[in-house]
Amino acid sequence: MGYFRELPNMRYPSFLPDKNSSLEFVETKNLFRRIKLRDDFKNIFTLFDKFEIPEGLRPDTVAEGLYGSDELDWVVLITAGITNVRNQWPLSSKEIYDYSLDKYGTDLDNPRYWVTREIKDSKGKLIMAKDNVVDPDFSITFYDTGLSINVTKSGVEARTAVSNYEYETLLNDKKRNIFVLKPEFLQQFLNDFRDLMVYDNSSQFINDNVIQTENTSVTLP
């Protein structure tokens, strides 16, 4: 609710059947008035910290911990570039399991793709880094200088499967890494936000916090 209190208002013609006149207006929050943090702002490291969202935390609990108020959850979301909490905020372990089970059913643990294992020669030299996506029949042959022979790695020695459930978990975990505004810049951020919410002069202007839309109702003969 803290976010909605920050939004300016707009008046629009009332279409209620019991209105007193065609000049009656309804005032509500202008949900179309939004701001988006410029992408390049996140490169200003003095303003933001990298933050890893712990298991089970919601935007309001993150805001409570950072800024002392759960009503500043919208600050967390704006600075993280999140516009859809349902799709962009990480789920809990139980939620991601239930989601994956509902999505894949009995195919939950089936392989979605394969990735390489880390492979080293007998001297410890890295031959293949792990987690490169490969075909299910992937194999690799290399010359082991310590053994002075060609060595072939295939099957479970060369690659491992990533299940549908593991895939969804990996995607979910990527959502945990966000940028958050440093607490010392919070008040300046709020001041700038409120300045941007102020309406400019126009034909709809009533005051800094209110605009009025045209009465476009049509009376049939």
Secondary structure as GFF3:
##gff-version 3
##sequence-region A 1 221
A	DSSP	alpha_helix	2	6	.	.	.	ID=ss1
A	DSSP	beta_strand	9	13	.	.	.	ID=ss2
A	DSSP	beta_strand	25	29	.	.	.	ID=ss3
A	DSSP	three_ten_helix	39	43	.	.	.	ID=ss4
A	DSSP	beta_strand	48	52	.	.	.	ID=ss5
A	DSSP	alpha_helix	59	67	.	.	.	ID=ss6
A	DSSP	three_ten_helix	70	72	.	.	.	ID=ss7
A	DSSP	alpha_helix	73	80	.	.	.	ID=ss8
A	DSSP	alpha_helix	85	88	.	.	.	ID=ss9
A	DSSP	alpha_helix	93	104	.	.	.	ID=ss10
A	DSSP	three_ten_helix	105	107	.	.	.	ID=ss11
A	DSSP	beta_strand	111	116	.	.	.	ID=ss12
A	DSSP	beta_strand	119	120	.	.	.	ID=ss13
A	DSSP	beta_strand	126	128	.	.	.	ID=ss14
A	DSSP	beta_strand	133	134	.	.	.	ID=ss15
A	DSSP	beta_strand	139	144	.	.	.	ID=ss16
A	DSSP	beta_strand	149	154	.	.	.	ID=ss17
A	DSSP	three_ten_helix	155	157	.	.	.	ID=ss18
A	DSSP	beta_strand	159	163	.	.	.	ID=ss19
A	DSSP	alpha_helix	164	174	.	.	.	ID=ss20
A	DSSP	beta_strand	177	181	.	.	.	ID=ss21
A	DSSP	three_ten_helix	183	185	.	.	.	ID=ss22
A	DSSP	alpha_helix	186	197	.	.	.	ID=ss23
A	DSSP	beta_strand	205	207	.	.	.	ID=ss24
A	DSSP	beta_strand	210	212	.	.	.	ID=ss25
###
